[in-house]
């Protein structure tokens, strides 16, 4: 029997990049998966089709994680279809890089609202179901840049550092509830976010990583899968998947 047979997961930002690989990993282990997306329905539908090829149920639901009402509708739709929610992976995130002196108010607010506010919205609305079930796994996707300085990313770094504090404090609050809360923090990973970088910039990045390579999205997905299949006594912890970048 697959490890997540009969379980239901929501993966925000699940149509591409790290979120896509997480959704596929959970579906391969038998979970029913809600593939959340904000814009690209075609890509989300492709992920759903791949999950269903594993003989696991899946559905794509559009919702902006920064919008509390849209997330409420997504949670309601999930419960109507599946009847439960066992896993929430808060993966959706954006970047609007600019030096602080040149950063606009909109660039600051949009990143904080999506990256940090989105974690609040999704967790806030999923948590009552998990508390009623007396079980659940919440995995927040952080970033190495929430732990180390990153030029031109004060908004992004602040949002990811905030997720660390949220994760630990919520894990403390929920310690006796049967719901675990952890954070998986990737380093520089081969996704669309890095695809436009010049080769010389990528070479400089690799030089800062002890393992001298970028990470793969599937490696991050394995960290998430570990927490939701083997992590029943792990909470309030951060797993860094970054080739040694922050050690």
Buried (B, 14 or more C-beta within 10 A) or exposed (E): EBBBEEBBBBBBBBBBBBBBBBBBBBBBBBBBBBBBBBEEBEBBBBBBEBBBEBEBBBBBBBBBBBBBEBBBBBBEBBBEEBEBBBBBBBBBBBBBBBEEEEBEEEBBBBBBBBBBBBBBBBBEBBBEBBBEBEBBBBBBBBBBBBBEEBEBBBBBBBBBBBBBEBBBEBBEEBEEBEBBBBBBBBBBBBBEBBEEEEEEEBEEBBEEBEEEEBBBBBBBBBBBBBBBBEBEEBBBBBBBBBBEBBE
